[in-house]
Each structure stands twice: as structure tokens, then as C-alpha cells.
Amino acid sequence: MENSKRATVYFTAEVHKALRLRAAASDRSISDMVNDAVRAALAEDATDLEAFTERRGEKSVSFESFVSGLKRRGRI
């Protein structure tokens, strides 16, 4: 890995064992697997932030008024 930084991460014994077994089965390192998982989580966050930006102008409805409307229309 070029431009990599070192970090210490603590896993429970069970999670660490599962990671070791998965890494061995897939012929990958735990580091590569953790990097991929973190990248996937960050990509999901980026997608969520884009959605928030796109919906910024939408009208906001409170939970209470939404549920009241459902009840009023006989939906619940």
C-alpha cells in the first residue's frame, strides 16, 4: 500500500478470529479487508450526504403531523 498510515485497532477475540479465518480463506490481509470495509462505509456516508444536499429544499414534516395525517386519512 502506497502512502499508507499505521493505526492500532482493537477487536474482540471472536471478531479477530473471524477476520483471520476470512483473510486466510480469501488470500487477503486483515489490513486489506479492514481498508475495504472502511472505504465502503465512507462511500455510503458520501452517498447519504449527497442525498441530504439534494433534498435540502424539500418541505419538512414533523413525525407527529405525519402520523396524524395517516390517522386522519384512515391509513392507520
Residue pairs with C-beta under 8 A, 6 or more apart in sequence:
1 31
1 35
9 34
11 19
19 30
19 33
19 34
20 30
22 33
23 29
23 30
23 32
23 33
26 33
67 76
70 76
